[in-house]
Amino acid sequence: MNMVVCVKRVPDTSESEVHIDASGKDIDKSRLSFGINECDNYAVEEAIQIKERLEGNVTVISLGGKDSDEVIRMALAKGGDDAIRLEDDAFAGGDALAVAKALAGAVKGLEYDIVFTGALTDDDGYAAVPVALAELLGVPHATYVKKVEILEPGKKAKVGRELEGGLMEFLEIDMPCVLGIQTGINEPRYASFKGIKQAAKKEIAVKSAADLGLDAADIGEAGSWAV
């Protein structure tokens, strides 16, 4: 099983006052602490658990500057194998669709059975990236997933989706596919000291828009529909 996990470094605003920055388009992040997006943390754990049961490879992808290496290496320390960071000024200011375009550009160059993302992010909460990513890749998807059962490795899975009112919808999905993971699907592990040391030595491949064959007009703020 070859799996890709998309992770994002986000600010923790749970106990902090949030102020709009000078641009009027973002928040002032100068006094905020950062970490991995909560849903993404569960996505990492789900991919690693499947790898442990069925063997395979887990590639971690993140869009952001060098600060994102922190969350990438933590995912590697927990059991990820390879890592790609997407960094380019052209990616800045992108909405969910623009982000999905960048991620799709990276994923298309990989062999994968499942792409895991968080169902939504803590900072913008659009919940649109997994759906848009699947459409761009031309593969089936399910989001708000709280249960994953591999029926046929590399071919078919059964997933349970969380609906309103505590209901669950179960469906079978063909691979390759994109799954947006909801919190509570598992219990994310802590990285071991050995894992952290090993992750520190792993290479993080940095790719630009040009490396992915992407036009700057289609990504970032220029390629965003939500303005």
Sequence and secondary structure as in RCSB ss.txt:
>XXXX:A:sequence
MNMVVCVKRVPDTSESEVHIDASGKDIDKSRLSFGINECDNYAVEEAIQIKERLEGNVTVISLGGKDSDEVIRMA
LAKGGDDAIRLEDDAFAGGDALAVAKALAGAVKGLEYDIVFTGALTDDDGYAAVPVALAELLGVPHATYVKKVEI
LEPGKKAKVGRELEGGLMEFLEIDMPCVLGIQTGINEPRYASFKGIKQAAKKEIAVKSAADLGLDAADIGEAGSW
AV
>XXXX:A:secstr
 EEEEEE EEE  TTS   B TTSSSB  TT  EEE HHHHHHHHHHHHHHHHH  EEEEEEESSGGGHHHHHHH
HHHT  EEEEE  GGGTT  HHHHHHHHHHHHTTS  SEEEEESS TTT    HHHHHHHHHT  EEEEEEEEEE
EETTTEEEEEEE GGG EEEEEEESSEEEEE TTSS      HHHHHHHHTS EEEE TTTTT  GGGSTTTT S
  
